[in-house]
């Protein structure tokens, strides 16, 4: 139940306590306003930290010659598929001819009118594996259809043999056949299918066609090579070649080159990330007479430091095997607006002239086991030190701002506790005053009654 003061008895305003407390809370409002401004700064420090982290992440992803590198492959994709491990493969050009594809041992049976209703009889299939061992597959009367036999064969995963039932598309009365084949290809994986023993079948069940396993045959730079499979990683270091089609007499090339476009795009992404940081710095430092610097980072030392470190990396000489160069020599320069410009045409041209030179400008080089820093190394180190926990420039500023906010919160909490007690004391004090005045007036009324109803004179309160 709230207390209302300022009744007829006291003559004071009804909201006297609220008015007093409103005045008492002015310091709290000032602290809250200050906290709001510092919180805005905290948000800007966090935004800047995230921008620097993103820029450093892009630098780290391309922090070595191998990670920056990308390879382009040009070949006849109708005949072969080619993939290259950029950490191993080297640029080069190779002449190829695919004369034969590797194939596995296989055989196809005589035809039947239905894959499920056919009855091949009771017996067994025996075949010899490349290692000289023999395998027998027994067929009883419950599993004597083509599909049932195929399931029996495929059930034994260790046999090395697989079966499938197909329709040969001949349109004959007996188009359904069983195909048997080994899993692996090559001359060393030949199998023999000489024995089919079945009795009591409705139709004859025998091998009508056979195909022997064979190696793939290719010519590489004029030399003939046999391969046990249609996929190999042994011909060119770091390159996997998948043979798709045999084209005897048709030569083609496999060309592996540095992918200038992909590398250029990686560097452009790095520069875009750095420009995000520089634009933030520029926007914060753009001020006029109306700018409230208590809410921004304008003129802050961290902005000057970050911009200065980026500029230092851009203008710093990098030692390479071909001499000393700057990042500007391969197309990265500052513009008048303070942002970086990436000249992709110049960069690509320099890359095509010498990948080694461009790579060493960006990633440094090794000599006698000693690493010389490149542009990415220098900038990565600078940003790493700014982000380092707990003493990095950005981390320190973030902690400082957070500590200021926490200190204000503590002062506000203390002040609120004090004001709460003060409001309670004021309410108690005015309640007592109200009671005393009511009592005095009641006494005055009683005295007036004893005097015959004469009006009581004013009572002094002190």
ZILINGI-V881435 format. One record per run of one state. SS is the DSSP state (hx for helix, st for strand, lp for the rest). FROM is the first residue (numbers start at 1). TO is the last residue. If there is no record, write none. Layout:
BEGIN
SS_FROM_TO + SS_FROM_TO
END
This chain:
BEGIN
lp_1_15 + hx_16_24 + lp_25_25 + hx_26_61 + lp_62_64 + hx_65_68 + lp_69_70 + st_71_74 + lp_75_79 + st_80_84 + lp_85_91 + st_92_100 + lp_101_102 + st_103_103 + lp_104_105 + st_106_109 + lp_110_111 + st_112_112 + lp_113_121 + st_122_128 + lp_129_133 + st_134_139 + lp_140_140 + hx_141_143 + lp_144_145 + hx_146_155 + lp_156_156 + hx_157_159 + lp_160_160 + st_161_167 + lp_168_175 + st_176_182 + lp_183_186 + hx_187_189 + lp_190_191 + st_192_199 + lp_200_206 + st_207_211 + lp_212_213 + st_214_214 + lp_215_215 + st_216_220 + lp_221_222 + st_223_227 + lp_228_230 + st_231_236 + lp_237_238 + st_239_243 + lp_244_251 + st_252_258 + lp_259_259 + hx_260_285 + lp_286_300 + hx_301_315 + lp_316_317 + st_318_320 + lp_321_322 + st_323_325 + lp_326_326 + hx_327_330 + lp_331_331 + st_332_334 + lp_335_339 + st_340_342 + lp_343_343 + hx_344_353 + lp_354_354 + hx_355_363 + lp_364_364 + st_365_367 + lp_368_369 + st_370_372 + lp_373_374 + hx_375_387 + lp_388_392 + hx_393_450 + lp_451_462
END
